[in-house]
């Protein structure tokens, strides 16, 4: 049976790890390279770097930080934020990223997923979906760090980008982000059921039971968390042991 992945997420702004609530009110959480190195040592299965202001500020992503992290960490590294073209994917892979995540650019032009997947393989192309509840059982995609509504249905878009070649969906509930109230399990389950690629649940983890629920109720293949790890509430190993105790297969060091 495939093991579930536990992924600390490092949201980066102005060269620092930050964490907010519903994408605003950011708190400083340290140096990204040091944080990544600590999570690598702690037994994280992957690390996700998201440059949260890159698209909003209309600039590229953080190649130097990726390079320095890749030199010091040995777990897979997913990088997103400001990724617009297959050339950006190439540059990030050359800098040491294992997977590259499209977000706003894929909403603007879903074919960029196909172009990147055709050149580099679906296994290293992630599509990040940031969505809010807009009606019972309906979720709409927002872009530019949650600032811009699109009118696009999240479930339909997930089907579209996986058909284009995305090898993974990074699904964030903007309503739950930073609230510690748990994943949006209904949305996670709807998208997990709609696509045949792994779905990473993101947004809202406050307890170790929330991680369990993301897998058992939401159908996610991986669970992503930030503040519970950044601010020392739980360790990666505590999280993994709790998930194992609840019947979820995990990798242990």
C-alpha positions in Angstrom: 0.0 0.0 0.0 1.3 3.5 -0.9 2.4 5.4 2.2 0.8 8.8 2.9 3.1 11.8 2.7 3.4 14.4 5.4 4.5 17.8 4.0 5.5 20.9 5.9 4.8 24.0 3.8 7.0 27.0 3.9 5.2 30.1 2.6 7.9 32.6 1.8 7.7 36.4 1.5 10.6 38.8 1.4 13.0 36.0 2.0 11.4 34.8 5.2 9.0 32.0 6.1 5.6 33.5 7.0 2.2 32.3 8.2 -1.1 34.1 8.2 -4.8 33.4 8.5 -7.0 33.3 5.3 -3.9 34.4 3.4 -3.5 37.7 5.4 -2.0 38.9 8.7 1.4 37.3 8.1 3.7 36.3 11.1 7.4 35.7 10.7 8.4 32.0 11.1 12.1 32.1 10.3 14.7 31.5 7.6 13.5 29.3 4.8 16.7 27.3 4.3 17.2 26.7 8.0 13.5 25.7 8.3 13.8 23.3 5.4 16.9 21.7 6.8 15.2 21.2 10.2 12.2 19.5 8.6 14.5 17.3 6.5 16.2 16.2 9.7 12.8 15.7 11.4 11.7 13.2 8.9 9.3 15.2 6.6 8.5 13.2 3.5 8.6 16.3 1.3 8.9 20.1 1.7 6.8 22.6 -0.2 8.1 26.2 -0.8 5.5 28.7 -2.0 6.6 32.2 -2.8 3.3 33.8 -1.9 3.8 37.2 -3.3 5.5 36.4 -6.6 2.4 36.5 -8.8 0.8 39.4 -7.0 4.1 41.4 -7.4 4.5 40.1 -11.0 8.0 38.7 -10.6 9.7 35.4 -10.8 10.3 32.9 -8.0 13.3 32.3 -5.7 16.0 30.4 -7.5 18.8 31.1 -5.1 16.8 30.0 -2.1 15.9 26.8 -3.9 19.5 26.1 -4.8 20.7 26.6 -1.3 17.9 24.4 0.1 18.5 21.6 -2.4 22.2 21.6 -1.5 21.4 20.9 2.1 18.2 18.8 2.1 17.6 15.4 0.7 13.8 15.1 0.7 11.8 16.0 -2.4 11.3 19.7 -2.8 8.2 21.2 -4.5 8.4 24.9 -5.4 5.7 27.3 -6.5 4.8 30.9 -6.8 5.4 33.1 -9.9 5.8 30.0 -12.1 4.5 31.0 -15.5 6.2 29.0 -18.3 7.9 25.7 -19.0 11.2 27.8 -19.0 10.5 28.6 -15.3 10.0 24.9 -14.7 13.3 24.1 -16.3 15.1 26.8 -14.2 13.6 25.5 -11.0 14.4 21.9 -11.7 18.0 22.9 -12.6 18.2 24.8 -9.3 17.3 21.6 -7.4 13.5 21.4 -7.2 12.0 18.0 -7.7 8.5 19.3 -8.5 7.2 22.6 -9.7 3.8 24.0 -8.9 1.7 26.2 -11.2 -1.2 28.2 -9.8 -2.4 31.5 -11.3 -0.6 30.8 -14.7 -2.5 27.5 -15.1 -5.8 29.3 -14.4 -5.0 31.9 -17.1 -3.8 29.3 -19.6 -4.3 25.6 -18.7 -2.2 24.6 -21.7 0.9 25.6 -19.8 0.4 22.5 -17.8 0.4 20.4 -20.9 3.5 22.1 -22.3 5.4 21.6 -19.1 4.2 18.0 -18.6 5.1 17.1 -22.2 8.7 18.4 -21.7 9.5 17.3 -18.2 7.0 14.6 -17.3 3.8 14.7 -15.3 5.6 13.4 -12.2 7.2 16.8 -11.6 4.2 19.1 -12.5 1.9 20.1 -9.7 -1.2 22.3 -10.1 -2.1 24.3 -7.0 -5.7 25.2 -6.5 -6.8 27.8 -4.0 -10.5 27.7 -3.6 -13.3 29.2 -1.4 -16.8 27.8 -0.7 -19.3 29.9 -2.7 -22.4 27.7 -2.2 -23.2 24.3 -0.6 -21.0 21.7 -2.5 -19.5 24.5 -4.8 -16.0 25.9 -4.6 -14.5 28.7 -6.7 -10.9 29.2 -7.6 -9.1 32.4 -6.6 -5.7 33.5 -7.9 -3.0 36.1 -7.1 -2.6 35.0 -3.5 -6.4 34.8 -3.1 -7.0 38.4 -4.3 -8.7 37.7 -7.6 -11.9 35.7 -8.1 -12.2 33.7 -11.3 -15.7 32.2 -11.4 -14.0 28.8 -12.2 -15.4 25.7 -10.4 -12.6 24.0 -8.5 -13.7 20.4 -9.2 -14.1 21.0 -13.0 -10.7 22.7 -13.1 -9.0 19.8 -11.3 -10.4 17.5 -13.9 -9.1 19.8 -16.7 -5.6 20.2 -15.5 -5.1 16.5 -14.8 -6.3 15.8 -18.3 -3.6 18.3 -19.4 -0.9 16.4 -17.6 -0.7 17.6 -14.0 0.7 14.8 -11.9 -0.6 16.1 -8.6 -3.1 18.6 -7.2 -2.2 20.8 -4.2 -5.6 21.8 -2.9 -5.9 24.7 -0.4 -9.1 25.7 1.3 -8.8 29.5 1.6 -11.7 29.6 4.1 -9.7 27.3 6.4 -6.1 28.5 5.8 -4.5 29.3 9.1 -7.7 28.9 11.1 -6.7 25.6 12.7 -10.3 24.4 12.2 -9.4 21.4 10.0 -9.3 20.8 6.2 -12.4 21.4 4.1 -13.1 17.7 3.9 -16.1 17.9 1.6 -14.1 19.8 -1.0 -11.0 17.6 -0.6 -13.2 14.4 -1.1 -15.0 15.9 -4.1 -11.7 16.6 -5.9 -10.0 13.4 -4.7 -12.9 11.5 -6.2 -12.9 13.5 -9.4 -9.2 12.9 -10.4 -6.9 10.0 -10.7 -3.7 11.7 -9.4 -2.6 12.3 -5.9 -4.3 15.2 -4.0 -2.5 17.1 -1.3 -4.9 18.5 1.3 -3.9 21.9 2.6 -5.4 24.7 4.7 -6.7 24.5 8.2 -4.6 22.0 10.2 -4.8 22.6 14.0 -4.7 19.2 15.5 -3.2 15.8 14.6 -6.7 14.4 14.1 -7.1 16.9 11.3 -4.2 15.2 9.5 -5.9 11.8 9.9 -9.3 13.2 8.7 -7.6 14.6 5.5 -6.7 11.0 4.5 -9.6 9.0 5.9 -12.4 11.4 5.2 -11.0 13.6 2.5 -9.3 10.9 0.5 -6.0 12.8 0.2 -2.8 11.1 -0.7 -0.7 13.6 1.3 -1.4 16.2 4.0 0.3 19.5 4.2 0.6 21.7 7.3 2.5 24.8 8.3 1.7 26.6 11.6 1.4 23.5 13.8 5.0 22.7 12.9 6.5 26.2 12.5 5.5 27.3 15.9 6.4 24.0 17.7 3.0 22.8 18.6 3.7 19.3 17.2 6.7 17.6 15.7 6.8 15.8 12.4 7.4 12.5 14.2 4.5 13.1 16.6 2.2 13.7 13.6 3.4 10.5 11.9 3.0 8.4 15.0 -0.5 9.7 15.5 -1.4 8.9 11.9 0.1 5.4 12.2 -2.0 4.8 15.4 -5.0 5.6 13.3 -4.2 3.0 10.7 -2.6 5.2 8.1 0.7 3.8 6.5 3.5 6.3 7.0 7.3 6.3 6.4 9.3 6.4 9.6 13.0 7.2 9.9 
